[in-house]
Amino acid sequence: MSNAFMIMGLTRRVSQFNEDRKANVVSVATLDNIREICFHVEHIFELKQDTIDGLHDICHKCLVAYDHMKPDYDEKAMLKRINAIRFDLLLELKSAKINIF
């Protein structure tokens, strides 16, 4: 994929991330969006290995959260979990000096 396409995709994902964060959205789409941000960041920027590992850990946390989203899941607990994942993503990107939010 071209870099311009990846940057446009990242811009869309970051915009959606900010909207979801402000509205405290709890959904599979929110987790999917976080994983897409990790994917785009990894392919656009030159990152250190520990940052790449951190992004992979965030993706893994999203997948684990998917598994807990059953029809009778506790929405409050899931909101806490998603907010922790959001915070981890922000912290990982700030640590790598990537300011896209």
C-alpha positions, 0 to 999 in steps of 0.5 A: 500500500502507498504511504499516502493511503496509509496516512489517510487511513490513520487519519480516519482511525484517529478521528474515530478513536477521539470520537469513541473516547469522548463518548466512552463507546464500548463496542467491537468496532472500537477495539477493531479501530484501536488495532487498525491504528496500531497497524497503520502506525507500525507501517508508516513510522520507523519504530524501535522494537520495544515500541513494536512489541508494545503495539502488538501487546495492545492488539493482543489486549484487544483480542482478549477483550473481544473474547469477553464480549459475550451477550451478557458481558458487564458493560462497566467492566468492559468500559474500564478494560477498553479505557485501559487499552486506550490509555496504553495506546496513548502512552505507547505512542507518546513514549515513541514521540509520535503525537497523532492525537 
